[in-house]
Amino acid sequence: MATYNRTEATERAIEIARLAVQAGVLHPVAVDNRSNPEESGKNAAAWLGGFVAELAGRIEKL
């Protein structure tokens, strides 16, 4: 099994998240807020950033 330092784990988590978003299997729940797209974008970024941070932590512990 591969081992990852924090930087490698984060890069891997970003890649996994990117592929999942492209495949349509991962998406923020409530990002379609047309009345306030700026707030919607902030919420989506925070959600995705949290996902990547959590995944990176778990990958690093493998």
C-alpha positions in Angstrom: 0.0 0.0 0.0 1.3 3.5 -0.8 2.0 6.0 1.9 1.4 9.7 1.4 2.7 12.8 3.1 0.3 15.7 3.6 1.1 17.4 0.3 0.7 14.1 -1.7 -2.5 13.3 0.2 -3.9 16.7 -0.6 -3.0 16.4 -4.3 -4.6 12.9 -4.5 -7.7 14.2 -2.7 -8.0 17.0 -5.2 -7.6 14.6 -8.1 -10.3 12.3 -6.7 -12.7 15.2 -6.1 -12.1 16.6 -9.6 -12.8 13.2 -11.2 -15.9 12.7 -9.0 -17.3 16.1 -9.9 -16.6 15.5 -13.6 -18.4 12.2 -13.4 -21.4 13.8 -11.7 -21.2 11.7 -8.6 -20.0 14.5 -6.3 -21.7 17.9 -6.1 -22.5 20.3 -3.4 -26.1 20.0 -2.3 -27.5 23.5 -2.6 -25.4 25.4 -5.0 -28.2 26.4 -7.4 -29.1 29.7 -5.8 -29.8 32.1 -8.7 -30.9 34.9 -6.4 -27.5 35.1 -4.7 -24.9 33.4 -6.9 -22.0 34.9 -5.0 -23.2 33.3 -1.7 -23.9 30.1 -3.5 -20.4 30.0 -4.9 -18.9 30.6 -1.4 -21.0 27.8 0.0 -20.0 25.4 -2.8 -16.3 26.3 -2.3 -16.5 25.8 1.4 -18.3 22.4 1.0 -15.8 21.2 -1.6 -12.8 22.5 0.4 -14.1 20.6 3.5 -14.5 17.5 1.4 -11.0 17.7 0.1 -9.5 18.5 3.5 -11.3 15.5 5.1 -10.3 13.1 2.3 -6.7 14.3 2.4 -6.5 13.6 6.1 -7.9 10.1 5.6 -5.5 9.4 2.7 -2.6 10.6 4.8 -3.5 8.1 7.6 -3.5 5.1 5.2 
